[in-house]
């Protein structure tokens, strides 16, 4: 192990997420070999993961629903979510500028790798009637988006305490320049894509 890696590991109190180690030791060398990068810094990596929940209901129970969703998203992500507010007023939806419409969490570094590990290893396989993730959800710049219909696929959320079933969007932002590179990167992490 190099001196820099030892310093990074020491900063996190000796604990390093297994996906972080896997990226350094297995995935980055495999990507270097496959795409023939001239520099180790050119190897694509996951930059951040953005998890968001849209609440958007203008009913009497909206504040309670927002509070419960914030609590559950905090448990799932491991960090407190930020309340997102409407930027413009839309009369058809009875929405005023500044009304809370959803929640968002941005995960980086160790928290990101921990979340990715739980997403791939535990949550995605627990999705009802799961047949694999779509390969068409890349945005053309190497970022991947997926949606989950229920927050109860994460083991942190107790099914008995859930009052509202809430979906969420997850965006994996990578430094990959093409979708092909991003697909290979996520496949090496173990993302269960639909077989072709």
Backbone as JSON Lines, residues from 0, in Angstrom:
{"i":0,"aa":"X","n":[0.83,-1.18,0.0],"ca":[0.0,0.0,0.0],"c":[0.88,1.25,0.0]}
{"i":1,"aa":"X","n":[0.53,2.24,-0.83],"ca":[1.35,3.45,-0.9],"c":[1.09,4.34,0.3]}
{"i":2,"aa":"X","n":[1.97,5.34,0.48],"ca":[1.87,6.25,1.62],"c":[0.57,7.06,1.57]}
{"i":3,"aa":"X","n":[0.16,7.49,0.37],"ca":[-1.06,8.28,0.21],"c":[-2.28,7.47,0.63]}
{"i":4,"aa":"X","n":[-2.36,6.21,0.22],"ca":[-3.49,5.36,0.59],"c":[-3.54,5.15,2.09]}
{"i":5,"aa":"X","n":[-2.37,4.99,2.72],"ca":[-2.32,4.81,4.18],"c":[-2.85,6.05,4.89]}
{"i":6,"aa":"X","n":[-2.49,7.24,4.39],"ca":[-2.96,8.48,4.99],"c":[-4.48,8.6,4.84]}
{"i":7,"aa":"X","n":[-4.99,8.27,3.66],"ca":[-6.43,8.34,3.42],"c":[-7.17,7.37,4.34]}
{"i":8,"aa":"X","n":[-6.65,6.16,4.49],"ca":[-7.27,5.17,5.35],"c":[-7.25,5.61,6.81]}
{"i":9,"aa":"X","n":[-6.17,6.24,7.22],"ca":[-6.06,6.7,8.61],"c":[-7.05,7.83,8.89]}
{"i":10,"aa":"X","n":[-7.34,8.65,7.88],"ca":[-8.28,9.75,8.07],"c":[-9.69,9.25,8.35]}
{"i":11,"aa":"X","n":[-10.03,8.09,7.86],"ca":[-11.37,7.53,8.08],"c":[-11.39,6.56,9.26]}
{"i":12,"aa":"X","n":[-10.52,6.78,10.22],"ca":[-10.44,5.96,11.44],"c":[-10.19,4.49,11.14]}
{"i":13,"aa":"X","n":[-9.42,4.21,10.11],"ca":[-9.06,2.84,9.81],"c":[-10.09,2.07,9.01]}
{"i":14,"aa":"X","n":[-11.31,2.59,8.86],"ca":[-12.34,1.87,8.13],"c":[-12.38,2.36,6.68]}
{"i":15,"aa":"X","n":[-12.32,1.43,5.76],"ca":[-12.41,1.75,4.34],"c":[-13.52,0.89,3.75]}
{"i":16,"aa":"X","n":[-14.53,1.5,3.1],"ca":[-15.59,0.7,2.5],"c":[-15.04,-0.31,1.49]}
{"i":17,"aa":"X","n":[-15.64,-1.49,1.46],"ca":[-15.11,-2.55,0.61],"c":[-15.18,-2.2,-0.88]}
{"i":18,"aa":"X","n":[-16.17,-1.4,-1.29],"ca":[-16.26,-1.01,-2.7],"c":[-15.15,-0.03,-3.08]}
{"i":19,"aa":"X","n":[-14.69,0.75,-2.11],"ca":[-13.59,1.68,-2.35],"c":[-12.3,0.89,-2.59]}
{"i":20,"aa":"X","n":[-12.08,-0.12,-1.78],"ca":[-10.91,-1.0,-1.92],"c":[-11.01,-1.76,-3.23]}
{"i":21,"aa":"X","n":[-12.2,-2.24,-3.54],"ca":[-12.42,-3.01,-4.77],"c":[-12.13,-2.15,-6.01]}
{"i":22,"aa":"X","n":[-12.53,-0.87,-5.94],"ca":[-12.26,0.03,-7.07],"c":[-10.76,0.19,-7.27]}
{"i":23,"aa":"X","n":[-10.04,0.46,-6.19],"ca":[-8.59,0.67,-6.27],"c":[-7.85,-0.56,-6.77]}
{"i":24,"aa":"X","n":[-8.19,-1.72,-6.21],"ca":[-7.4,-2.93,-6.46],"c":[-7.83,-3.75,-7.67]}
{"i":25,"aa":"X","n":[-9.13,-3.73,-8.01],"ca":[-9.62,-4.57,-9.1],"c":[-10.17,-3.78,-10.29]}
{"i":26,"aa":"X","n":[-11.08,-2.85,-10.01],"ca":[-11.81,-2.19,-11.08],"c":[-10.93,-1.24,-11.89]}
{"i":27,"aa":"X","n":[-10.17,-0.37,-11.21],"ca":[-9.32,0.59,-11.93],"c":[-8.29,-0.12,-12.83]}
{"i":28,"aa":"X","n":[-7.58,-1.15,-12.34],"ca":[-6.66,-1.86,-13.25],"c":[-7.36,-2.54,-14.42]}
{"i":29,"aa":"X","n":[-8.55,-3.09,-14.18],"ca":[-9.31,-3.73,-15.27],"c":[-9.74,-2.71,-16.32]}
{"i":30,"aa":"X","n":[-10.15,-1.52,-15.87],"ca":[-10.54,-0.45,-16.8],"c":[-9.33,0.04,-17.59]}
{"i":31,"aa":"X","n":[-8.18,0.15,-16.92],"ca":[-6.94,0.58,-17.59],"c":[-6.59,-0.39,-18.71]}
{"i":32,"aa":"X","n":[-6.74,-1.67,-18.41],"ca":[-6.4,-2.71,-19.39],"c":[-7.38,-2.71,-20.57]}
{"i":33,"aa":"X","n":[-8.66,-2.56,-20.27],"ca":[-9.68,-2.63,-21.33],"c":[-9.66,-1.43,-22.26]}
{"i":34,"aa":"X","n":[-9.58,-0.2,-21.68],"ca":[-9.68,1.01,-22.5],"c":[-8.33,1.66,-22.81]}
{"i":35,"aa":"X","n":[-7.24,1.06,-22.32],"ca":[-5.88,1.52,-22.63],"c":[-5.66,3.01,-22.31]}
{"i":36,"aa":"X","n":[-6.01,3.42,-21.09],"ca":[-5.79,4.8,-20.68],"c":[-4.29,5.04,-20.5]}
{"i":37,"aa":"X","n":[-3.82,6.23,-20.87],"ca":[-2.41,6.55,-20.73],"c":[-2.03,6.97,-19.32]}
{"i":38,"aa":"X","n":[-3.03,7.33,-18.53],"ca":[-2.78,7.86,-17.19],"c":[-3.79,7.25,-16.22]}
{"i":39,"aa":"X","n":[-3.36,6.94,-15.02],"ca":[-4.26,6.35,-14.02],"c":[-5.39,7.3,-13.63]}
{"i":40,"aa":"X","n":[-5.15,8.61,-13.73],"ca":[-6.17,9.6,-13.39],"c":[-7.28,9.67,-14.45]}
{"i":41,"aa":"X","n":[-7.05,9.11,-15.62],"ca":[-8.05,9.12,-16.69],"c":[-9.08,8.02,-16.52]}
{"i":42,"aa":"X","n":[-8.82,7.09,-15.62],"ca":[-9.76,5.98,-15.38],"c":[-11.04,6.54,-14.79]}
{"i":43,"aa":"X","n":[-12.21,6.24,-15.39],"ca":[-13.48,6.74,-14.85],"c":[-13.73,6.24,-13.42]}
{"i":44,"aa":"X","n":[-14.38,7.06,-12.63],"ca":[-14.75,6.7,-11.27],"c":[-16.12,7.3,-10.97]}
{"i":45,"aa":"X","n":[-16.73,6.83,-9.93],"ca":[-18.01,7.42,-9.52],"c":[-17.68,8.66,-8.7]}
{"i":46,"aa":"X","n":[-18.22,9.79,-9.13],"ca":[-17.92,11.07,-8.49],"c":[-18.85,11.32,-7.31]}
{"i":47,"aa":"X","n":[-20.15,11.09,-7.53],"ca":[-21.14,11.29,-6.46],"c":[-22.41,10.52,-6.79]}
{"i":48,"aa":"X","n":[-23.22,10.32,-5.77],"ca":[-24.54,9.69,-5.95],"c":[-25.57,10.64,-5.37]}
{"i":49,"aa":"X","n":[-26.57,10.98,-6.18],"ca":[-27.64,11.88,-5.75],"c":[-28.92,11.07,-5.58]}
{"i":50,"aa":"X","n":[-29.47,11.08,-4.37],"ca":[-30.72,10.37,-4.08],"c":[-31.79,11.42,-3.81]}
{"i":51,"aa":"X","n":[-32.91,11.34,-4.53],"ca":[-33.97,12.33,-4.34],"c":[-35.34,11.66,-4.24]}
{"i":52,"aa":"X","n":[-36.2,12.31,-3.47],"ca":[-37.59,11.87,-3.31],"c":[-38.49,13.06,-3.6]}
{"i":53,"aa":"X","n":[-39.47,12.87,-4.45],"ca":[-40.45,13.92,-4.7],"c":[-41.66,13.68,-3.81]}
{"i":54,"aa":"X","n":[-42.07,14.69,-3.07],"ca":[-43.26,14.55,-2.21],"c":[-44.43,15.2,-2.94]}
{"i":55,"aa":"X","n":[-44.31,16.48,-3.17],"ca":[-45.2,17.21,-4.06],"c":[-46.68,17.24,-3.78]}
{"i":56,"aa":"X","n":[-47.2,16.64,-2.71],"ca":[-48.64,16.65,-2.49],"c":[-49.03,17.9,-1.7]}
{"i":57,"aa":"X","n":[-50.13,18.52,-2.12],"ca":[-50.62,19.73,-1.45],"c":[-51.83,19.4,-0.58]}
{"i":58,"aa":"X","n":[-51.77,18.31,0.14],"ca":[-52.86,17.92,1.01],"c":[-52.55,18.31,2.45]}
{"i":59,"aa":"X","n":[-53.49,18.05,3.34],"ca":[-53.3,18.38,4.76],"c":[-52.18,17.57,5.39]}
{"i":60,"aa":"X","n":[-51.94,16.36,4.86],"ca":[-50.92,15.49,5.44],"c":[-49.53,15.72,4.86]}
{"i":61,"aa":"X","n":[-49.37,16.69,3.97],"ca":[-48.08,16.94,3.32],"c":[-46.93,17.21,4.3]}
{"i":62,"aa":"X","n":[-47.12,18.06,5.32],"ca":[-46.0,18.29,6.26],"c":[-45.59,17.03,7.01]}
{"i":63,"aa":"X","n":[-46.56,16.21,7.4],"ca":[-46.26,14.96,8.11],"c":[-45.56,13.99,7.16]}
{"i":64,"aa":"X","n":[-46.03,13.96,5.92],"ca":[-45.43,13.06,4.92],"c":[-43.98,13.46,4.62]}
{"i":65,"aa":"X","n":[-43.74,14.77,4.54],"ca":[-42.4,15.28,4.3],"c":[-41.47,14.92,5.46]}
{"i":66,"aa":"X","n":[-41.98,15.04,6.67],"ca":[-41.18,14.71,7.87],"c":[-40.8,13.23,7.9]}
{"i":67,"aa":"X","n":[-41.78,12.35,7.61],"ca":[-41.5,10.9,7.59],"c":[-40.52,10.54,6.47]}
{"i":68,"aa":"X","n":[-40.72,11.15,5.29],"ca":[-39.84,10.87,4.16],"c":[-38.41,11.33,4.46]}
{"i":69,"aa":"X","n":[-38.27,12.48,5.12],"ca":[-36.94,12.99,5.48],"c":[-36.26,12.05,6.47]}
{"i":70,"aa":"X","n":[-37.03,11.54,7.41],"ca":[-36.49,10.6,8.4],"c":[-36.01,9.31,7.72]}
{"i":71,"aa":"X","n":[-36.83,8.77,6.82],"ca":[-36.49,7.51,6.13],"c":[-35.32,7.7,5.16]}
{"i":72,"aa":"X","n":[-35.3,8.81,4.42],"ca":[-34.2,9.07,3.5],"c":[-32.89,9.27,4.27]}
{"i":73,"aa":"X","n":[-32.98,9.88,5.44],"ca":[-31.81,10.04,6.3],"c":[-31.26,8.7,6.75]}
{"i":74,"aa":"X","n":[-32.15,7.77,7.07],"ca":[-31.72,6.42,7.47],"c":[-31.07,5.68,6.29]}
{"i":75,"aa":"X","n":[-31.68,5.8,5.12],"ca":[-31.19,5.1,3.94],"c":[-29.82,5.64,3.51]}
{"i":76,"aa":"X","n":[-29.71,6.96,3.43],"ca":[-28.48,7.58,2.91],"c":[-27.39,7.73,3.97]}
{"i":77,"aa":"X","n":[-27.79,7.8,5.23],"ca":[-26.8,7.98,6.28],"c":[-26.42,9.43,6.51]}
{"i":78,"aa":"X","n":[-27.17,10.33,5.89],"ca":[-26.93,11.76,6.13],"c":[-28.24,12.52,5.94]}
{"i":79,"aa":"X","n":[-28.34,13.67,6.59],"ca":[-29.59,14.43,6.6],"c":[-29.92,14.99,5.21]}
{"i":80,"aa":"X","n":[-31.15,14.77,4.73],"ca":[-31.53,15.29,3.41],"c":[-31.82,16.78,3.44]}
{"i":81,"aa":"X","n":[-31.72,17.39,2.27],"ca":[-32.01,18.81,2.09],"c":[-33.4,18.91,1.49]}
{"i":82,"aa":"X","n":[-34.21,19.85,1.99],"ca":[-35.55,20.05,1.44],"c":[-35.44,20.89,0.17]}
{"i":83,"aa":"X","n":[-36.02,20.39,-0.92],"ca":[-36.02,21.11,-2.18],"c":[-37.35,21.84,-2.32]}
{"i":84,"aa":"X","n":[-37.29,23.09,-2.76],"ca":[-38.49,23.92,-2.86],"c":[-38.8,24.27,-4.32]}
{"i":85,"aa":"X","n":[-40.07,24.56,-4.59],"ca":[-40.5,24.9,-5.95],"c":[-39.85,26.2,-6.39]}
{"i":86,"aa":"X","n":[-39.33,26.22,-7.62],"ca":[-38.68,27.43,-8.14],"c":[-39.69,28.41,-8.73]}
{"i":87,"aa":"X","n":[-40.78,27.85,-9.26],"ca":[-41.82,28.7,-9.87],"c":[-43.19,28.26,-9.38]}
{"i":88,"aa":"X","n":[-44.15,29.14,-9.48],"ca":[-45.54,28.81,-9.13],"c":[-46.23,28.17,-10.32]}
{"i":89,"aa":"X","n":[-47.01,27.11,-10.06],"ca":[-47.79,26.45,-11.1],"c":[-49.21,26.32,-10.58]}
{"i":90,"aa":"X","n":[-50.13,27.12,-11.12],"ca":[-51.49,27.18,-10.59],"c":[-52.24,25.86,-10.79]}
{"i":91,"aa":"X","n":[-51.99,25.15,-11.89],"ca":[-52.7,23.88,-12.13],"c":[-52.39,22.83,-11.06]}
{"i":92,"aa":"X","n":[-51.21,22.89,-10.48],"ca":[-50.83,21.94,-9.44],"c":[-51.0,22.52,-8.03]}
{"i":93,"aa":"X","n":[-51.59,23.73,-7.95],"ca":[-51.74,24.44,-6.67],"c":[-50.39,24.57,-5.97]}
{"i":94,"aa":"X","n":[-49.41,24.92,-6.74],"ca":[-48.04,25.0,-6.25],"c":[-47.57,26.45,-6.26]}
{"i":95,"aa":"X","n":[-47.1,26.9,-5.12],"ca":[-46.57,28.26,-5.03],"c":[-45.05,28.21,-4.97]}
{"i":96,"aa":"X","n":[-44.44,29.26,-5.46],"ca":[-42.98,29.36,-5.41],"c":[-42.52,29.3,-3.95]}
{"i":97,"aa":"X","n":[-41.55,28.42,-3.7],"ca":[-41.03,28.28,-2.33],"c":[-41.65,27.15,-1.54]}
{"i":98,"aa":"X","n":[-42.71,26.51,-2.06],"ca":[-43.31,25.36,-1.37],"c":[-42.35,24.18,-1.39]}
{"i":99,"aa":"X","n":[-42.26,23.42,-0.3],"ca":[-41.41,22.22,-0.32],"c":[-42.02,21.15,-1.23]}
{"i":100,"aa":"X","n":[-41.21,20.61,-2.15],"ca":[-41.72,19.6,-3.1],"c":[-40.97,18.28,-3.04]}
{"i":101,"aa":"X","n":[-39.82,18.27,-2.36],"ca":[-39.06,17.02,-2.31],"c":[-37.85,17.11,-1.4]}
{"i":102,"aa":"X","n":[-37.09,16.02,-1.41],"ca":[-35.89,15.9,-0.59],"c":[-34.74,15.4,-1.44]}
{"i":103,"aa":"X","n":[-33.52,15.77,-1.06],"ca":[-32.37,15.35,-1.84],"c":[-31.16,15.16,-0.94]}
{"i":104,"aa":"X","n":[-30.35,14.16,-1.26],"ca":[-29.09,13.9,-0.56],"c":[-28.01,13.69,-1.61]}
{"i":105,"aa":"X","n":[-26.86,14.32,-1.43],"ca":[-25.71,14.09,-2.31],"c":[-24.64,13.37,-1.5]}
{"i":106,"aa":"X","n":[-24.26,12.19,-1.95],"ca":[-23.27,11.37,-1.25],"c":[-21.95,11.36,-2.0]}
{"i":107,"aa":"X","n":[-20.86,11.51,-1.26],"ca":[-19.53,11.47,-1.85],"c":[-18.62,10.61,-0.98]}
{"i":108,"aa":"X","n":[-17.49,10.21,-1.56],"ca":[-16.42,9.47,-0.89],"c":[-16.93,8.22,-0.17]}
{"i":109,"aa":"X","n":[-16.59,8.05,1.13],"ca":[-16.92,6.82,1.86],"c":[-18.43,6.57,1.92]}
{"i":110,"aa":"X","n":[-19.22,7.61,2.18],"ca":[-20.68,7.47,2.26],"c":[-21.25,6.97,0.93]}
{"i":111,"aa":"X","n":[-20.68,7.47,-0.15],"ca":[-21.13,7.08,-1.49],"c":[-20.87,5.6,-1.74]}
{"i":112,"aa":"X","n":[-19.66,5.13,-1.41],"ca":[-19.32,3.73,-1.62],"c":[-20.15,2.81,-0.72]}
{"i":113,"aa":"X","n":[-20.42,3.24,0.51],"ca":[-21.27,2.45,1.41],"c":[-22.68,2.31,0.84]}
{"i":114,"aa":"X","n":[-23.23,3.44,0.36],"ca":[-24.58,3.43,-0.2],"c":[-24.63,2.54,-1.45]}
{"i":115,"aa":"X","n":[-23.62,2.66,-2.32],"ca":[-23.57,1.86,-3.54],"c":[-23.52,0.37,-3.21]}
{"i":116,"aa":"X","n":[-22.75,0.03,-2.2],"ca":[-22.65,-1.37,-1.75],"c":[-24.01,-1.89,-1.32]}
{"i":117,"aa":"X","n":[-24.72,-1.12,-0.49],"ca":[-26.05,-1.54,-0.03],"c":[-27.06,-1.57,-1.16]}
{"i":118,"aa":"X","n":[-26.95,-0.63,-2.09],"ca":[-27.86,-0.58,-3.24],"c":[-27.72,-1.83,-4.1]}
{"i":119,"aa":"X","n":[-26.47,-2.18,-4.45],"ca":[-26.22,-3.31,-5.34],"c":[-26.41,-4.65,-4.64]}
{"i":120,"aa":"X","n":[-25.92,-4.77,-3.41],"ca":[-25.93,-6.05,-2.7],"c":[-27.27,-6.4,-2.07]}
{"i":121,"aa":"X","n":[-28.0,-5.38,-1.59],"ca":[-29.21,-5.66,-0.81],"c":[-30.48,-5.13,-1.45]}
{"i":122,"aa":"X","n":[-30.5,-3.83,-1.76],"ca":[-31.75,-3.18,-2.17],"c":[-32.27,-3.63,-3.53]}
{"i":123,"aa":"X","n":[-31.43,-3.56,-4.56],"ca":[-31.89,-3.89,-5.91],"c":[-32.4,-5.33,-6.02]}
{"i":124,"aa":"X","n":[-31.71,-6.32,-5.44],"ca":[-32.25,-7.69,-5.52],"c":[-33.59,-7.87,-4.78]}
{"i":125,"aa":"X","n":[-33.91,-6.98,-3.86],"ca":[-35.18,-7.08,-3.13],"c":[-36.36,-6.44,-3.85]}
{"i":126,"aa":"X","n":[-36.1,-5.81,-5.0],"ca":[-37.18,-5.19,-5.78],"c":[-38.09,-6.3,-6.3]}
{"i":127,"aa":"X","n":[-39.39,-6.08,-6.16],"ca":[-40.37,-7.08,-6.59],"c":[-40.32,-7.29,-8.1]}
{"i":128,"aa":"X","n":[-40.35,-8.54,-8.55],"ca":[-40.31,-8.92,-9.97],"c":[-39.1,-8.32,-10.69]}
{"i":129,"aa":"X","n":[-37.96,-8.37,-10.05],"ca":[-36.75,-7.77,-10.61],"c":[-36.17,-8.64,-11.72]}
{"i":130,"aa":"X","n":[-35.91,-8.02,-12.87],"ca":[-35.35,-8.76,-14.01],"c":[-34.05,-8.14,-14.5]}
{"i":131,"aa":"X","n":[-33.54,-7.16,-13.8],"ca":[-32.31,-6.49,-14.19],"c":[-32.54,-5.02,-14.46]}
{"i":132,"aa":"X","n":[-31.47,-4.23,-14.35],"ca":[-31.55,-2.79,-14.59],"c":[-31.39,-2.5,-16.08]}
{"i":133,"aa":"X","n":[-32.09,-1.49,-16.54],"ca":[-32.04,-1.12,-17.96],"c":[-30.67,-0.56,-18.33]}
{"i":134,"aa":"X","n":[-30.22,-0.92,-19.53],"ca":[-28.96,-0.39,-20.05],"c":[-29.2,0.93,-20.78]}
{"i":135,"aa":"X","n":[-30.46,1.35,-20.9],"ca":[-30.81,2.56,-21.65],"c":[-30.94,3.8,-20.77]}
{"i":136,"aa":"X","n":[-30.63,3.67,-19.49],"ca":[-30.8,4.79,-18.57],"c":[-29.57,5.68,-18.42]}
{"i":137,"aa":"X","n":[-28.63,5.56,-19.35],"ca":[-27.47,6.46,-19.35],"c":[-27.84,7.73,-20.09]}
{"i":138,"aa":"X","n":[-27.22,8.85,-19.71],"ca":[-27.6,10.13,-20.29],"c":[-26.74,10.59,-21.47]}
{"i":139,"aa":"X","n":[-25.8,9.75,-21.92],"ca":[-24.94,10.12,-23.03],"c":[-23.61,10.7,-22.57]}
{"i":140,"aa":"X","n":[-23.52,11.04,-21.28],"ca":[-22.28,11.59,-20.71],"c":[-21.72,10.71,-19.61]}
{"i":141,"aa":"X","n":[-22.18,9.47,-19.54],"ca":[-21.64,8.53,-18.56],"c":[-22.32,8.53,-17.21]}
{"i":142,"aa":"X","n":[-23.46,9.2,-17.08],"ca":[-24.2,9.19,-15.81],"c":[-25.38,8.24,-15.93]}
{"i":143,"aa":"X","n":[-25.7,7.56,-14.83],"ca":[-26.76,6.54,-14.86],"c":[-27.85,6.9,-13.85]}
{"i":144,"aa":"X","n":[-29.1,6.78,-14.27],"ca":[-30.24,7.08,-13.41],"c":[-31.12,5.85,-13.26]}
{"i":145,"aa":"X","n":[-31.61,5.65,-12.05],"ca":[-32.57,4.58,-11.85],"c":[-33.6,5.02,-10.82]}
{"i":146,"aa":"X","n":[-34.76,4.43,-10.89],"ca":[-35.82,4.75,-9.95],"c":[-36.25,3.52,-9.19]}
{"i":147,"aa":"X","n":[-36.56,3.72,-7.92],"ca":[-37.1,2.65,-7.09],"c":[-38.51,3.06,-6.67]}
{"i":148,"aa":"X","n":[-39.45,2.12,-6.72],"ca":[-40.83,2.44,-6.38],"c":[-41.12,2.43,-4.89]}
{"i":149,"aa":"X","n":[-40.29,1.73,-4.13],"ca":[-40.53,1.6,-2.69],"c":[-39.25,1.81,-1.91]}
{"i":150,"aa":"X","n":[-39.35,2.56,-0.82],"ca":[-38.18,2.76,0.03],"c":[-37.94,1.56,0.94]}
{"i":151,"aa":"X","n":[-38.88,0.63,1.01],"ca":[-38.76,-0.51,1.93],"c":[-37.8,-1.59,1.42]}
{"i":152,"aa":"X","n":[-37.24,-1.4,0.21],"ca":[-36.23,-2.36,-0.26],"c":[-34.92,-2.21,0.51]}
{"i":153,"aa":"X","n":[-34.74,-1.08,1.18],"ca":[-33.56,-0.87,2.01],"c":[-33.83,-1.41,3.4]}
{"i":154,"aa":"X","n":[-32.92,-2.2,3.96],"ca":[-33.16,-2.82,5.26],"c":[-33.19,-1.82,6.42]}
{"i":155,"aa":"X","n":[-32.69,-0.61,6.21],"ca":[-32.7,0.4,7.29],"c":[-34.11,0.86,7.63]}
{"i":156,"aa":"X","n":[-35.01,0.75,6.66],"ca":[-36.39,1.19,6.86],"c":[-37.22,0.01,7.35]}
{"i":157,"aa":"X","n":[-37.8,0.14,8.53],"ca":[-38.64,-0.91,9.1],"c":[-40.01,-0.88,8.44]}
{"i":158,"aa":"X","n":[-40.42,-1.99,7.87],"ca":[-41.69,-2.08,7.15],"c":[-42.87,-1.78,8.08]}
{"i":159,"aa":"X","n":[-42.76,-2.16,9.34],"ca":[-43.85,-1.95,10.3],"c":[-44.09,-0.47,10.59]}
{"i":160,"aa":"X","n":[-43.04,0.34,10.5],"ca":[-43.16,1.75,10.84],"c":[-43.48,2.64,9.65]}
{"i":161,"aa":"X","n":[-43.49,2.08,8.43],"ca":[-43.73,2.87,7.23],"c":[-45.21,3.21,7.12]}
{"i":162,"aa":"X","n":[-45.49,4.51,6.97],"ca":[-46.88,4.96,6.8],"c":[-47.2,5.2,5.33]}
{"i":163,"aa":"X","n":[-46.22,5.69,4.58],"ca":[-46.42,5.99,3.17],"c":[-45.35,5.29,2.34]}
{"i":164,"aa":"X","n":[-45.78,4.59,1.31],"ca":[-44.82,4.0,0.37],"c":[-44.35,5.13,-0.53]}
{"i":165,"aa":"X","n":[-43.04,5.3,-0.6],"ca":[-42.45,6.44,-1.3],"c":[-41.37,5.96,-2.26]}
{"i":166,"aa":"X","n":[-41.4,6.42,-3.48],"ca":[-40.37,6.08,-4.45],"c":[-39.2,7.04,-4.36]}
{"i":167,"aa":"X","n":[-38.14,6.72,-5.08],"ca":[-36.96,7.6,-5.09],"c":[-36.2,7.46,-6.39]}
{"i":168,"aa":"X","n":[-35.48,8.51,-6.73],"ca":[-34.62,8.51,-7.91],"c":[-33.17,8.5,-7.44]}
{"i":169,"aa":"X","n":[-32.34,7.72,-8.11],"ca":[-30.93,7.62,-7.76],"c":[-30.13,7.9,-9.03]}
{"i":170,"aa":"X","n":[-29.22,8.87,-8.94],"ca":[-28.37,9.22,-10.08],"c":[-26.92,8.95,-9.69]}
{"i":171,"aa":"X","n":[-26.24,8.12,-10.47],"ca":[-24.82,7.83,-10.27],"c":[-24.04,8.69,-11.25]}
{"i":172,"aa":"X","n":[-23.36,9.71,-10.74],"ca":[-22.59,10.64,-11.57],"c":[-21.16,10.12,-11.65]}
{"i":173,"aa":"X","n":[-20.71,9.84,-12.87],"ca":[-19.36,9.3,-13.07],"c":[-18.51,10.3,-13.86]}
{"i":174,"aa":"X","n":[-17.21,10.06,-13.86],"ca":[-16.3,10.89,-14.65],"c":[-16.09,10.3,-16.04]}
{"i":175,"aa":"X","n":[-16.82,9.24,-16.37],"ca":[-16.7,8.6,-17.69],"c":[-17.16,9.56,-18.78]}
{"i":176,"aa":"X","n":[-16.48,9.51,-19.92],"ca":[-16.84,10.39,-21.03],"c":[-17.92,9.79,-21.92]}
{"i":177,"aa":"X","n":[-17.99,8.45,-21.93],"ca":[-18.98,7.79,-22.78],"c":[-19.82,6.82,-21.93]}
{"i":178,"aa":"X","n":[-20.97,6.45,-22.49],"ca":[-21.84,5.5,-21.8],"c":[-21.21,4.11,-21.75]}
{"i":179,"aa":"X","n":[-20.42,3.78,-22.75],"ca":[-19.75,2.47,-22.8],"c":[-18.8,2.32,-21.6]}
{"i":180,"aa":"X","n":[-18.02,3.36,-21.33],"ca":[-17.1,3.34,-20.2],"c":[-17.85,3.25,-18.88]}
{"i":181,"aa":"X","n":[-18.93,4.02,-18.78],"ca":[-19.73,4.02,-17.55],"c":[-20.39,2.66,-17.33]}
{"i":182,"aa":"X","n":[-20.89,2.05,-18.4],"ca":[-21.51,0.73,-18.31],"c":[-20.5,-0.3,-17.8]}
{"i":183,"aa":"X","n":[-19.3,-0.24,-18.34],"ca":[-18.24,-1.17,-17.91],"c":[-17.88,-0.94,-16.45]}
{"i":184,"aa":"X","n":[-17.77,0.33,-16.05],"ca":[-17.43,0.68,-14.66],"c":[-18.48,0.13,-13.69]}
{"i":185,"aa":"X","n":[-19.75,0.4,-13.98],"ca":[-20.82,-0.05,-13.09],"c":[-20.98,-1.57,-13.12]}
{"i":186,"aa":"X","n":[-20.75,-2.18,-14.27],"ca":[-20.8,-3.64,-14.36],"c":[-19.72,-4.29,-13.5]}
{"i":187,"aa":"X","n":[-18.53,-3.69,-13.48],"ca":[-17.44,-4.21,-12.64],"c":[-17.76,-4.07,-11.15]}
{"i":188,"aa":"X","n":[-18.55,-3.06,-10.81],"ca":[-19.0,-2.92,-9.42],"c":[-20.04,-3.98,-9.07]}
{"i":189,"aa":"X","n":[-20.68,-4.55,-10.1],"ca":[-21.67,-5.6,-9.86],"c":[-23.1,-5.17,-10.09]}
{"i":190,"aa":"X","n":[-23.31,-4.05,-10.79],"ca":[-24.68,-3.61,-11.08],"c":[-25.35,-4.67,-11.93]}
{"i":191,"aa":"X","n":[-26.52,-5.14,-11.52],"ca":[-27.2,-6.24,-12.25],"c":[-27.98,-5.72,-13.46]}
{"i":192,"aa":"X","n":[-27.29,-5.46,-14.56],"ca":[-27.96,-4.98,-15.76],"c":[-28.65,-6.13,-16.48]}
{"i":193,"aa":"X","n":[-29.64,-5.78,-17.29],"ca":[-30.35,-6.78,-18.1],"c":[-29.35,-7.38,-19.08]}
{"i":194,"aa":"X","n":[-29.38,-8.7,-19.21],"ca":[-28.47,-9.36,-20.15],"c":[-28.95,-9.14,-21.58]}
{"i":195,"aa":"X","n":[-27.99,-8.99,-22.47],"ca":[-28.36,-8.76,-23.88],"c":[-28.39,-10.06,-24.63]}
